Amino acid sequence: MQRITIFGREGCGFCKRAKELCEMQGLNYVYVDIHQEGISKADLEKTVGKPVLTVPQVFHGKDHIGGFTELNAFVKQQLAA
């Protein structure tokens, strides 16, 4: 499985849950705090390729998965395969 990249921010409950899910499943992931890294909403939208209303925004390799709910479903699907 390719690396998971989570774009999030401090104080975001779903960002924390996304990190915890990756840790519990032993997945290779990196967490990017958009505020610490100076990533603007416009920057994130350019990366995602569509308007972004919430974080986390999660990628598998270069493929956009979505938010926490989509990550959770993706992980379950990968484990079932």
C-alpha positions in Angstrom: 0.0 0.0 0.0 1.3 3.5 -0.9 1.8 6.1 1.8 -1.3 7.9 3.2 -1.0 11.7 3.5 -3.3 13.5 5.9 -3.8 17.2 5.6 -5.3 18.5 8.8 -5.0 21.1 11.5 -4.7 21.3 15.3 -7.9 20.9 17.2 -9.6 18.9 14.5 -11.2 15.8 15.9 -11.5 14.0 12.6 -7.9 14.7 11.8 -6.9 13.1 15.1 -9.1 10.1 14.4 -7.5 9.7 10.9 -4.0 9.6 12.5 -5.2 7.2 15.1 -6.7 4.9 12.5 -3.5 4.8 10.5 -1.4 4.2 13.6 -3.7 1.4 14.8 -3.6 -0.3 11.4 0.2 0.1 11.1 -0.1 2.1 7.9 2.7 4.2 6.4 1.4 7.7 6.7 2.5 11.3 7.1 0.5 14.1 8.8 0.7 17.6 7.4 -0.5 20.4 9.7 -1.8 23.0 7.2 -1.4 25.9 9.6 2.2 25.0 10.6 3.2 24.4 7.0 1.5 27.7 5.8 -0.8 25.8 3.4 -3.8 28.0 2.5 -7.3 26.8 1.6 -6.6 27.8 -2.0 -3.4 25.7 -1.9 -5.2 22.7 -0.5 -8.0 23.1 -3.1 -5.4 23.1 -5.9 -3.9 19.9 -4.5 -7.3 18.2 -4.0 -8.6 19.4 -7.4 -11.9 20.7 -6.1 -13.3 23.0 -3.4 -12.4 22.0 0.1 -14.7 22.7 3.0 -13.3 20.5 5.7 -10.2 18.7 7.0 -8.8 16.2 7.0 -8.1 15.8 3.3 -6.6 12.4 2.8 -4.5 11.0 -0.1 -3.3 7.4 -0.9 -0.2 8.1 -2.9 -1.3 10.8 -5.3 -5.0 9.7 -5.3 -7.4 11.8 -3.3 -9.5 9.6 -0.9 -11.6 12.3 0.8 -12.0 12.9 4.5 -12.1 10.6 7.6 -15.2 8.7 6.6 -13.7 7.9 3.2 -10.4 6.9 4.8 -12.1 4.6 7.2 -14.0 2.9 4.3 -10.8 2.7 2.2 -8.9 1.0 5.0 -11.6 -1.5 5.6 -11.7 -2.3 1.9 -7.9 -2.7 1.8 -7.9 -5.0 4.8 -10.7 -7.2 3.3 -8.8 -7.6 0.1 
